[in-house]
């Protein structure tokens, strides 16, 4: 059986100091993208690398970009993936016609440099990043998107650049991240003798919450909001402890509050979205299964496309315990618009 090597990376971009970008079209002219040189293949390509054991693609993307460029980053909208035979690594070819051979599958995200505060705050949650050896990467350059198209060695890398340009033109550089978190596995209602509000997460739920912290850290959350019920607070408490960010509670997001007034729960969640757009602070929000189901109905109407809306499952359980969904949101003429949705599932081992 042919082997598939999983890898991940991204297009790291930054703003030029002397450029303005009032529109998506202007944004494309105001940014620079990062391209790296691999001496082993003598090629110019996007920063990327293989997944470590028990590592997700998003975590590998952040780690590999950091190792190859020396820049700590946060992920944004997803771009796409490519797959090619391992024998074609470093070759200037579109794709091989060979079948049944070992291949490399690479996923790519948009990525932006972390500020100094975020870099320090997320260090513990994400884990260490070590610079790549000179034998692996010996040059890192920042170029305009147009110039990068001429410098890139491989057609597949130019395909990913096309996806990046399309994202920029859709307004993705102005997007903010909202992470909807479902609390980790809690003790069963039928065996728990206390109040439902005080029902804690299980030891396995705690492991999922710990693992989820390193996944959420990939998106640079700058606020942590939660239902005040214990199982939600415990799910985000590890990231709060690791990062020093306080937990902010939102009473309308409890199960009882939602049952009494679902419109108030939606208004509360919507205020978090608009707050993220107004302040520029990415936000993670933890809540319960019934609340998520009600909120999904509203979120579907905010999606830029029907295909995106279909990713928000309309039937229970909506999403597994101890996981999150990343929404990339922009400000539209009639309110927030969701331009990207990503499932965020940790690996517990």
Secondary structure, DSSP 8 states (H G I E B T S, - for coil): ---EEEEEEEEEEEE-TT---SSHHHHHHHEEEEEEEETTTTEEE--EEE--TT--HHHHHHHHHHHHHS--EEEEEEEEEEEEEGGGTT---S-----SS-EEEEEEEEEEE--HHHHHHTHHHH-------TTT--EEEEE-HHHHHHH---HHHHHHHHHHHHHHHTTGGG-EEEEEEE---B--TTT--S-GGG--B-HHHHHHHHHHHHHHGGG---EEEE-SSHHHHHHHHHHHHHH---EEE-GGGSHHHHHH-HHHHHHHHHHHHHHHHHH---EEEEE-HHHHHHHHHHHHHHBSSHHHHTTS-SSTTSS-TTEEEEEEEEEETTEEEEEEEEEEE----
